[in-house]
Amino acid sequence: MFLIDDILLAPARGLFWIFKEIHHAAEEEQANEAEAITTRLSELYMMLETRQMTEAEFDAAEKALLDRLDAIKERADGGPDKDDEEDEEVVIRKRPPKRQAKLRSETS
């Protein structure tokens, strides 16, 4: 009985193993990309300190690299933070000025 189960489930186990290997390879590639970006950031800081690039050039290059690094971290975490989405939905409403003027005239 167990021999028949092993024979029947072998293709599924093989596919599962292949998918796990692909997943590990993708994670390793993301880690390598993040390391390359941090190395490039270090190079940019050195170029700025040695005045090989202007501050404006540095800011543009740094922003692009940091955006890519943030995107990599979001993918690794499984998407954007839920806390950030909740913060965007908060709305603070103020009373209209007309109402405040009416309240002031009534209390006087």
Order of alpha helices (4+ residues) and beta strands (2+ residues): alpha-alpha-alpha-alpha
